[in-house]
Amino acid sequence: MKVQIYTMQTASEALAAAAAGVDCLGVTPSNRGLPGEISFETARGIVDALKGKAERVALSVESDLDLIADMVTAVRPDVLHLCGDIKLVTPQRVRQLRETLLARYPDLKILQAIPMTGPEALDHAAAFEPYCDTFILDSVAAHIDGIGAAGVTHDWSLSREIVKRSRLPVILAGGLGPDNVQAAIAAVQPWAVDSLTHTNKPLPEGGFRKDIDKIAAFVRAAKAG
């Protein structure tokens, strides 16, 4: 079972998470007020520090393909995580983006977020499947841009159905922590599991840092599951 953890804000934090056994580490290069967002420059420093230690993932909630490409050029992740509005970044636009980016970065992978809002998620996954390498099935919160960072679980039976139907590796996200990840794995049987909210340590002044002890517990539980 692979483990992905969001969102790294410093190189030291990322290296500690990698040392705890995390396979894929995510950064949020943005200026939109997203949880744990960092500058492109900081994200690039984290990506560089993690080379050879974990797969480096960078998300975008943008709908402008040029802005997404600019972020990839600046940060140079292994994986581009698309989690913007799928009504704006449609399957055909992902195809267009993929063709443009792979011409420049042939090893780049596309991780497409599927909003798990109901049975329509099955149709969304089928439509995006030809144009991406991996799915992440995530919850949605009205107060946060894009797909994810909601901190709540969704209908795992729908996630299980996508896993059964899809030829792509599937990452399960949404409200997962050390206490429920084994149940999630048993119910969905994904390729990987992802955690953001439930492996955070809130700061008194607002925001958060990662809780390395919770990350280590999450890794142990996921690998055992």
WOLINGI-V914974 format. One record per residue. N is the residue number from 0. RES is the residue in one letter. SS is DSSP state (A for helix, B for strand, O for the rest). PSI is psi in radians with two decimals (NA if undefined). OMEGA is omega in degrees with one decimal (NA if undefined). Layout:
n-><N/N>
res-><RES/RES>
ss-><SS/SS>
psi-><PSI/PSI>
omega-><OMEGA/OMEGA>
//
This chain:
n-><0/1/2/3/4/5/6/7/8/9/10/11/12/13/14/15/16/17/18/19/20/21/22/23/24/25/26/27/28/29/30/31/32/33/34/35/36/37/38/39/40/41/42/43/44/45/46/47/48/49/50/51/52/53/54/55/56/57/58/59/60/61/62/63/64/65/66/67/68/69/70/71/72/73/74/75/76/77/78/79/80/81/82/83/84/85/86/87/88/89/90/91/92/93/94/95/96/97/98/99/100/101/102/103/104/105/106/107/108/109/110/111/112/113/114/115/116/117/118/119/120/121/122/123/124/125/126/127/128/129/130/131/132/133/134/135/136/137/138/139/140/141/142/143/144/145/146/147/148/149/150/151/152/153/154/155/156/157/158/159/160/161/162/163/164/165/166/167/168/169/170/171/172/173/174/175/176/177/178/179/180/181/182/183/184/185/186/187/188/189/190/191/192/193/194/195/196/197/198/199/200/201/202/203/204/205/206/207/208/209/210/211/212/213/214/215/216/217/218/219/220/221/222/223/224>
res-><M/K/V/Q/I/Y/T/M/Q/T/A/S/E/A/L/A/A/A/A/A/G/V/D/C/L/G/V/T/P/S/N/R/G/L/P/G/E/I/S/F/E/T/A/R/G/I/V/D/A/L/K/G/K/A/E/R/V/A/L/S/V/E/S/D/L/D/L/I/A/D/M/V/T/A/V/R/P/D/V/L/H/L/C/G/D/I/K/L/V/T/P/Q/R/V/R/Q/L/R/E/T/L/L/A/R/Y/P/D/L/K/I/L/Q/A/I/P/M/T/G/P/E/A/L/D/H/A/A/A/F/E/P/Y/C/D/T/F/I/L/D/S/V/A/A/H/I/D/G/I/G/A/A/G/V/T/H/D/W/S/L/S/R/E/I/V/K/R/S/R/L/P/V/I/L/A/G/G/L/G/P/D/N/V/Q/A/A/I/A/A/V/Q/P/W/A/V/D/S/L/T/H/T/N/K/P/L/P/E/G/G/F/R/K/D/I/D/K/I/A/A/F/V/R/A/A/K/A/G>
ss-><O/B/B/B/B/O/O/O/O/O/A/A/A/A/A/A/A/A/A/O/O/O/O/B/B/B/B/O/B/O/O/O/O/O/O/O/O/B/O/A/A/A/A/A/A/A/A/A/A/O/O/O/O/O/B/B/B/B/B/B/O/O/O/O/A/A/A/A/A/A/A/A/A/A/A/O/O/O/B/B/B/B/O/O/O/O/O/O/O/O/A/A/A/A/A/A/A/A/A/A/A/A/A/A/O/O/O/O/B/B/B/B/B/B/B/O/O/O/O/A/A/A/A/A/A/A/A/A/A/A/A/O/O/B/B/B/B/B/O/O/O/O/O/O/O/O/O/O/O/O/O/O/O/O/O/A/A/A/A/A/A/A/A/A/A/O/O/O/B/B/B/B/O/O/O/O/O/O/O/O/A/A/A/A/A/A/A/A/O/O/O/B/B/B/B/O/A/A/A/B/B/B/O/O/O/O/O/B/B/B/O/A/A/A/A/A/A/A/A/A/A/A/A/A/O>
psi-><2.14/2.67/2.28/2.37/2.29/2.77/2.28/2.39/-0.24/2.76/-0.69/-0.69/-0.78/-0.74/-0.63/-0.69/-0.73/-0.71/-0.44/-0.06/0.18/2.36/-0.68/2.25/2.29/2.55/2.75/1.44/1.92/2.89/0.56/-0.01/0.46/2.71/2.16/0.32/2.64/2.93/2.83/-0.71/-0.79/-0.73/-0.73/-0.67/-0.70/-0.80/-0.77/-0.71/-0.51/-0.03/2.20/-0.05/-0.45/2.81/2.33/2.16/2.36/2.27/2.75/2.35/0.12/2.72/-0.22/2.05/-0.56/-0.67/-0.67/-0.79/-0.65/-0.71/-0.78/-0.75/-0.69/-0.68/-0.62/1.00/2.94/-0.54/2.30/2.06/1.89/2.00/0.54/-3.00/2.05/-0.17/-0.38/-0.77/1.42/2.96/-0.70/-0.59/-0.57/-0.71/-0.80/-0.81/-0.75/-0.80/-0.71/-0.83/-0.67/-0.40/-0.50/-0.61/1.40/-0.33/-0.07/2.38/2.63/2.12/1.97/2.19/2.38/2.09/2.10/1.22/-0.11/-2.98/-0.37/-0.33/-0.56/-0.74/-0.69/-0.78/-0.75/-0.65/-0.64/-0.36/-0.70/-0.25/0.12/3.02/-0.49/2.62/2.59/2.13/2.02/2.76/2.91/2.42/2.35/-0.48/0.04/2.29/2.45/-2.95/2.13/-3.13/0.39/-0.49/0.21/2.69/2.97/-2.92/1.78/-0.37/-0.59/-0.72/-0.75/-0.69/-0.67/-0.74/-0.75/-0.63/-0.49/2.55/-0.14/2.68/2.50/2.23/2.25/2.24/3.10/1.64/0.39/2.43/-3.10/-0.47/-0.39/0.01/-0.61/-0.68/-0.68/-0.77/-0.76/-0.67/-0.64/-0.58/0.94/3.02/-0.59/2.86/2.65/2.50/2.41/-1.30/-0.74/0.16/0.46/2.76/1.82/2.50/2.56/-0.60/0.10/2.85/-2.88/2.87/2.94/2.52/1.79/-0.58/-0.74/-0.66/-0.80/-0.69/-0.67/-0.78/-0.82/-0.79/-0.74/-0.78/-0.62/-0.54/NA>
omega-><176.9/179.6/174.6/-179.3/169.7/-10.8/-177.1/-179.5/175.8/178.2/-178.8/177.7/-179.2/179.7/177.1/178.2/177.5/179.1/178.1/174.7/180.0/-177.9/-175.5/-177.0/-173.9/172.2/-177.4/179.7/-172.0/171.1/-176.2/-175.5/178.5/178.7/175.9/-177.3/179.9/178.6/175.5/-178.0/178.6/179.2/179.2/177.3/178.2/178.9/179.4/-178.5/-176.1/-176.6/179.7/-176.7/179.3/172.5/-173.9/-173.6/177.1/-176.9/174.0/172.8/-177.2/174.0/176.8/-175.2/178.4/178.2/177.3/179.7/178.0/179.1/179.3/179.8/-178.0/-170.6/179.7/176.6/170.6/-174.2/171.8/-178.4/179.9/-178.0/174.9/-178.4/-177.2/172.2/179.2/175.6/-174.4/175.6/-179.7/177.5/173.5/175.7/179.4/179.6/-179.5/-179.4/-179.5/-174.8/-177.5/174.4/-178.9/-176.3/-170.5/-179.3/-178.2/175.8/177.6/175.7/-176.2/175.9/175.1/179.4/-175.5/-176.2/-178.9/-176.8/178.2/178.2/178.6/179.2/179.0/-179.4/179.4/-177.7/-177.7/-170.7/-177.6/-168.5/-179.8/-176.8/-175.5/171.9/164.2/-177.7/-168.9/176.7/-176.2/175.0/-175.2/-174.4/-179.0/177.2/172.4/-176.4/177.8/-179.1/-178.7/178.2/-179.5/177.4/176.5/-177.7/-177.1/178.5/175.6/177.1/178.8/-179.1/176.5/177.1/-178.4/-174.8/-169.4/173.2/-175.8/169.6/-176.5/173.8/175.8/178.3/175.7/173.1/-178.0/177.1/-178.7/-174.4/-175.0/-174.1/179.5/176.9/178.6/179.3/179.6/-176.9/-169.7/-175.9/-179.8/173.1/-177.7/175.7/-173.4/175.5/170.3/-169.8/-171.6/169.1/178.3/171.4/-178.3/177.7/-178.7/-178.2/-176.9/-176.2/-176.5/164.0/178.1/176.2/-174.0/176.9/178.1/176.9/-179.8/177.9/178.3/179.1/-179.4/-178.5/-178.7/-178.2/178.2/-177.9/NA>
//
